[in-house]
Amino acid sequence: MAKIAFGLFLLFFLELWVIIKVGSVIGAFMVILLMIVGAGYGISLVRSQGLRTMMSMQQQLAQGIAPAATMLEGVALLIAGALFIFPGFLTDIAALLLLQPFVRRWLARKLTSSSRWQVYGAHTTVESEAQRVEPTSDDFSDEMTKEKIKRTPRQGTTVDGEYEHKDDGSKQ
């Protein structure tokens, strides 16, 4: 936690130094105008690319594909949006880099190639001798009938156990 605090402290002073240097060349009003226009334009780019990423994620889910890389691209867009809100030129440059699709894909590929981010299983079908039952969108709705529950074979592990509630006598 101390490293993160130190990094943010360092970033703040670097941004301040860059703003002062740029302001001495082009003027304070232009620096403020550049930061406001840059933040507004950046946020609009993040919004449009975020919607595109969300639609891509929904398509992958509908096809039964685990959208791990697309979700990481969405996280990169979220970070880019936060960087645009943070005033300064260095964070805007970093955010613009994160807005580039090839940079996001590269980051997502690097992160998902690690064993920590491996995702297994995308679509499950249950087969029995009499019939084949595939999960559908209405399988989890309120109209699920008792017959549908009866004919669907159960899978998994059942764990039996007992518990005892002990009252220590204190009221909370």
Short mmCIF file of the C-alpha atoms (twelve columns), coordinates in Angstrom:
data_MODEL
# 
_entry.id   MODEL 
# 
loop_
_atom_site.group_PDB 
_atom_site.id 
_atom_site.type_symbol 
_atom_site.label_atom_id 
_atom_site.label_alt_id 
_atom_site.label_comp_id 
_atom_site.label_asym_id 
_atom_site.label_seq_id 
_atom_site.Cartn_x 
_atom_site.Cartn_y 
_atom_site.Cartn_z 
_atom_site.pdbx_PDB_model_num 
ATOM 1   C CA . MET A 1   0.000   0.000   0.000   1 
ATOM 2   C CA . ALA A 2   2.913   2.321   0.717   1 
ATOM 3   C CA . LYS A 3   4.267   1.740   -2.806  1 
ATOM 4   C CA . ILE A 4   0.939   2.756   -4.347  1 
ATOM 5   C CA . ALA A 5   0.779   5.897   -2.208  1 
ATOM 6   C CA . PHE A 6   4.359   6.777   -3.132  1 
ATOM 7   C CA . GLY A 7   3.610   6.160   -6.834  1 
ATOM 8   C CA . LEU A 8   0.578   8.450   -6.747  1 
ATOM 9   C CA . PHE A 9   2.587   11.091  -4.874  1 
ATOM 10  C CA . LEU A 10  5.335   10.876  -7.502  1 
ATOM 11  C CA . LEU A 11  2.799   11.006  -10.348 1 
ATOM 12  C CA . PHE A 12  1.229   14.125  -8.849  1 
ATOM 13  C CA . PHE A 13  4.545   15.970  -8.748  1 
ATOM 14  C CA . LEU A 14  5.566   14.816  -12.227 1 
ATOM 15  C CA . GLU A 15  2.238   16.034  -13.615 1 
ATOM 16  C CA . LEU A 16  2.612   19.342  -11.821 1 
ATOM 17  C CA . TRP A 17  6.149   19.772  -13.189 1 
ATOM 18  C CA . VAL A 18  5.011   19.013  -16.777 1 
ATOM 19  C CA . ILE A 19  2.027   21.393  -16.472 1 
ATOM 20  C CA . ILE A 20  4.334   24.192  -15.252 1 
ATOM 21  C CA . LYS A 21  6.842   23.569  -18.066 1 
ATOM 22  C CA . VAL A 22  4.137   23.483  -20.767 1 
ATOM 23  C CA . GLY A 23  2.412   26.505  -19.205 1 
ATOM 24  C CA . SER A 24  5.610   28.531  -19.369 1 
ATOM 25  C CA . VAL A 25  5.780   27.875  -23.119 1 
ATOM 26  C CA . ILE A 26  2.142   28.231  -24.260 1 
ATOM 27  C CA . GLY A 27  0.533   30.096  -21.370 1 
ATOM 28  C CA . ALA A 28  -1.680  29.147  -18.431 1 
ATOM 29  C CA . PHE A 29  -5.001  29.710  -20.226 1 
ATOM 30  C CA . MET A 30  -4.019  27.392  -23.105 1 
ATOM 31  C CA . VAL A 31  -2.871  24.698  -20.663 1 
ATOM 32  C CA . ILE A 32  -6.204  24.796  -18.824 1 
ATOM 33  C CA . LEU A 33  -8.119  24.790  -22.114 1 
ATOM 34  C CA . LEU A 34  -6.046  21.871  -23.430 1 
ATOM 35  C CA . MET A 35  -6.682  19.836  -20.292 1 
ATOM 36  C CA . ILE A 36  -10.444 20.472  -20.365 1 
ATOM 37  C CA . VAL A 37  -10.787 19.707  -24.088 1 
ATOM 38  C CA . GLY A 38  -8.520  16.652  -23.762 1 
ATOM 39  C CA . ALA A 39  -10.525 15.252  -20.852 1 
ATOM 40  C CA . GLY A 40  -13.858 15.800  -22.617 1 
ATOM 41  C CA . TYR A 41  -12.690 14.268  -25.882 1 
ATOM 42  C CA . GLY A 42  -11.007 11.381  -24.073 1 
ATOM 43  C CA . ILE A 43  -14.091 10.556  -22.044 1 
ATOM 44  C CA . SER A 44  -16.228 10.512  -25.212 1 
ATOM 45  C CA . LEU A 45  -13.733 8.112   -26.837 1 
ATOM 46  C CA . VAL A 46  -13.762 5.874   -23.750 1 
ATOM 47  C CA . ARG A 47  -17.550 5.822   -23.807 1 
ATOM 48  C CA . SER A 48  -17.839 4.835   -27.476 1 
ATOM 49  C CA . GLN A 49  -15.140 2.169   -27.241 1 
ATOM 50  C CA . GLY A 50  -16.595 0.908   -23.975 1 
ATOM 51  C CA . LEU A 51  -19.992 0.397   -25.619 1 
ATOM 52  C CA . ARG A 52  -18.323 -1.454  -28.493 1 
ATOM 53  C CA . THR A 53  -16.422 -3.660  -26.030 1 
ATOM 54  C CA . MET A 54  -19.597 -4.380  -24.056 1 
ATOM 55  C CA . MET A 55  -21.437 -5.431  -27.239 1 
ATOM 56  C CA . SER A 56  -18.534 -7.688  -28.188 1 
ATOM 57  C CA . MET A 57  -18.618 -9.263  -24.726 1 
ATOM 58  C CA . GLN A 58  -22.367 -9.915  -25.023 1 
ATOM 59  C CA . GLN A 59  -21.864 -11.568 -28.418 1 
ATOM 60  C CA . GLN A 60  -19.136 -13.797 -27.020 1 
ATOM 61  C CA . LEU A 61  -21.329 -14.804 -24.092 1 
ATOM 62  C CA . ALA A 62  -24.218 -15.584 -26.457 1 
ATOM 63  C CA . GLN A 63  -21.898 -17.831 -28.492 1 
ATOM 64  C CA . GLY A 64  -20.771 -19.647 -25.354 1 
ATOM 65  C CA . ILE A 65  -17.252 -18.190 -25.391 1 
ATOM 66  C CA . ALA A 66  -15.678 -17.030 -22.139 1 
ATOM 67  C CA . PRO A 67  -14.897 -13.318 -22.731 1 
ATOM 68  C CA . ALA A 68  -11.874 -13.048 -20.411 1 
ATOM 69  C CA . ALA A 69  -9.728  -11.014 -22.828 1 
ATOM 70  C CA . THR A 70  -12.640 -8.727  -23.700 1 
ATOM 71  C CA . MET A 71  -13.331 -8.151  -20.023 1 
ATOM 72  C CA . LEU A 72  -9.698  -7.167  -19.487 1 
ATOM 73  C CA . GLU A 73  -10.002 -4.748  -22.413 1 
ATOM 74  C CA . GLY A 74  -12.997 -3.240  -20.613 1 
ATOM 75  C CA . VAL A 75  -10.917 -2.831  -17.459 1 
ATOM 76  C CA . ALA A 76  -8.230  -1.086  -19.522 1 
ATOM 77  C CA . LEU A 77  -10.895 1.293   -20.853 1 
ATOM 78  C CA . LEU A 78  -12.076 1.959   -17.304 1 
ATOM 79  C CA . ILE A 79  -8.521  2.805   -16.277 1 
ATOM 80  C CA . ALA A 80  -8.185  5.052   -19.356 1 
ATOM 81  C CA . GLY A 81  -11.335 6.924   -18.320 1 
ATOM 82  C CA . ALA A 82  -9.965  7.449   -14.830 1 
ATOM 83  C CA . LEU A 83  -6.669  8.682   -16.262 1 
ATOM 84  C CA . PHE A 84  -8.483  11.223  -18.448 1 
ATOM 85  C CA . ILE A 85  -10.260 12.630  -15.410 1 
ATOM 86  C CA . PHE A 86  -6.963  13.012  -13.536 1 
ATOM 87  C CA . PRO A 87  -5.603  16.409  -14.627 1 
ATOM 88  C CA . GLY A 88  -2.321  16.400  -16.497 1 
ATOM 89  C CA . PHE A 89  -0.580  15.546  -19.717 1 
ATOM 90  C CA . LEU A 90  1.247   12.353  -18.697 1 
ATOM 91  C CA . THR A 91  -1.955  10.633  -17.598 1 
ATOM 92  C CA . ASP A 92  -3.673  11.781  -20.805 1 
ATOM 93  C CA . ILE A 93  -0.882  10.223  -22.880 1 
ATOM 94  C CA . ALA A 94  -1.154  6.967   -20.902 1 
ATOM 95  C CA . ALA A 95  -4.944  7.012   -21.370 1 
ATOM 96  C CA . LEU A 96  -4.569  7.597   -25.110 1 
ATOM 97  C CA . LEU A 97  -2.268  4.579   -25.275 1 
ATOM 98  C CA . LEU A 98  -4.877  2.478   -23.467 1 
ATOM 99  C CA . LEU A 99  -7.484  3.621   -26.002 1 
ATOM 100 C CA . GLN A 100 -5.529  2.028   -28.837 1 
ATOM 101 C CA . PRO A 101 -7.115  -1.371  -29.584 1 
ATOM 102 C CA . PHE A 102 -3.785  -3.060  -30.324 1 
ATOM 103 C CA . VAL A 103 -2.392  -1.936  -26.946 1 
ATOM 104 C CA . ARG A 104 -5.480  -3.251  -25.112 1 
ATOM 105 C CA . ARG A 105 -5.332  -6.566  -27.020 1 
ATOM 106 C CA . TRP A 106 -1.626  -6.888  -26.267 1 
ATOM 107 C CA . LEU A 107 -2.203  -6.236  -22.550 1 
ATOM 108 C CA . ALA A 108 -5.136  -8.664  -22.439 1 
ATOM 109 C CA . ARG A 109 -3.104  -11.339 -24.242 1 
ATOM 110 C CA . LYS A 110 -0.201  -10.864 -21.829 1 
ATOM 111 C CA . LEU A 111 -2.475  -11.105 -18.801 1 
ATOM 112 C CA . THR A 112 -4.553  -14.055 -20.023 1 
ATOM 113 C CA . SER A 113 -1.471  -16.050 -21.019 1 
ATOM 114 C CA . SER A 114 -0.483  -16.202 -17.375 1 
ATOM 115 C CA . SER A 115 -1.750  -19.267 -15.509 1 
ATOM 116 C CA . ARG A 116 -3.549  -17.013 -13.038 1 
ATOM 117 C CA . TRP A 117 -6.072  -15.847 -15.627 1 
ATOM 118 C CA . GLN A 118 -6.905  -19.153 -17.332 1 
ATOM 119 C CA . VAL A 119 -10.639 -19.594 -17.822 1 
ATOM 120 C CA . TYR A 120 -12.092 -23.052 -18.307 1 
ATOM 121 C CA . GLY A 121 -15.508 -24.152 -19.535 1 
ATOM 122 C CA . ALA A 122 -17.775 -21.981 -21.569 1 
ATOM 123 C CA . HIS A 123 -20.933 -23.912 -22.399 1 
ATOM 124 C CA . THR A 124 -22.347 -26.919 -20.583 1 
ATOM 125 C CA . THR A 125 -24.858 -29.384 -21.946 1 
ATOM 126 C CA . VAL A 126 -26.417 -32.150 -19.900 1 
ATOM 127 C CA . GLU A 127 -27.274 -35.421 -21.594 1 
ATOM 128 C CA . SER A 128 -29.301 -38.324 -20.273 1 
ATOM 129 C CA . GLU A 129 -30.333 -41.605 -21.883 1 
ATOM 130 C CA . ALA A 130 -33.891 -40.478 -22.617 1 
ATOM 131 C CA . GLN A 131 -33.316 -36.914 -23.751 1 
ATOM 132 C CA . ARG A 132 -30.859 -34.102 -24.145 1 
ATOM 133 C CA . VAL A 133 -31.428 -30.944 -22.090 1 
ATOM 134 C CA . GLU A 134 -29.563 -27.746 -22.955 1 
ATOM 135 C CA . PRO A 135 -29.654 -24.690 -20.751 1 
ATOM 136 C CA . THR A 136 -31.764 -21.928 -22.278 1 
ATOM 137 C CA . SER A 137 -32.550 -18.389 -21.280 1 
ATOM 138 C CA . ASP A 138 -35.861 -19.377 -19.702 1 
ATOM 139 C CA . ASP A 139 -34.366 -22.174 -17.586 1 
ATOM 140 C CA . PHE A 140 -33.868 -19.769 -14.715 1 
ATOM 141 C CA . SER A 141 -37.103 -17.805 -14.998 1 
ATOM 142 C CA . ASP A 142 -40.023 -17.959 -12.590 1 
ATOM 143 C CA . GLU A 143 -42.001 -20.206 -14.969 1 
ATOM 144 C CA . MET A 144 -39.725 -23.213 -14.399 1 
ATOM 145 C CA . THR A 145 -42.084 -26.109 -13.823 1 
ATOM 146 C CA . LYS A 146 -41.671 -29.037 -11.466 1 
ATOM 147 C CA . GLU A 147 -41.641 -31.428 -14.432 1 
ATOM 148 C CA . LYS A 148 -38.664 -29.661 -15.994 1 
ATOM 149 C CA . ILE A 149 -36.840 -29.926 -12.678 1 
ATOM 150 C CA . LYS A 150 -37.705 -33.634 -12.403 1 
ATOM 151 C CA . ARG A 151 -36.488 -34.549 -15.897 1 
ATOM 152 C CA . THR A 152 -33.207 -32.644 -15.645 1 
ATOM 153 C CA . PRO A 153 -30.470 -34.948 -14.354 1 
ATOM 154 C CA . ARG A 154 -28.541 -33.614 -11.387 1 
ATOM 155 C CA . GLN A 155 -24.793 -33.303 -11.324 1 
ATOM 156 C CA . GLY A 156 -22.298 -32.256 -8.729  1 
ATOM 157 C CA . THR A 157 -21.310 -33.230 -5.247  1 
ATOM 158 C CA . THR A 158 -23.686 -33.248 -2.322  1 
ATOM 159 C CA . VAL A 159 -22.152 -32.608 1.054   1 
ATOM 160 C CA . ASP A 160 -24.101 -33.608 4.154   1 
ATOM 161 C CA . GLY A 161 -23.379 -31.874 7.378   1 
ATOM 162 C CA . GLU A 162 -24.790 -30.825 10.677  1 
ATOM 163 C CA . TYR A 163 -24.429 -27.658 12.611  1 
ATOM 164 C CA . GLU A 164 -25.389 -26.513 16.050  1 
ATOM 165 C CA . HIS A 165 -26.219 -22.916 16.923  1 
ATOM 166 C CA . LYS A 166 -24.873 -22.026 20.340  1 
ATOM 167 C CA . ASP A 167 -26.223 -18.944 21.990  1 
ATOM 168 C CA . ASP A 168 -23.677 -17.302 24.271  1 
ATOM 169 C CA . GLY A 169 -26.441 -15.459 26.130  1 
ATOM 170 C CA . SER A 170 -25.436 -11.936 25.089  1 
ATOM 171 C CA . LYS A 171 -27.832 -9.733  23.148  1 
ATOM 172 C CA . GLN A 172 -26.523 -7.736  20.248  1 
# 
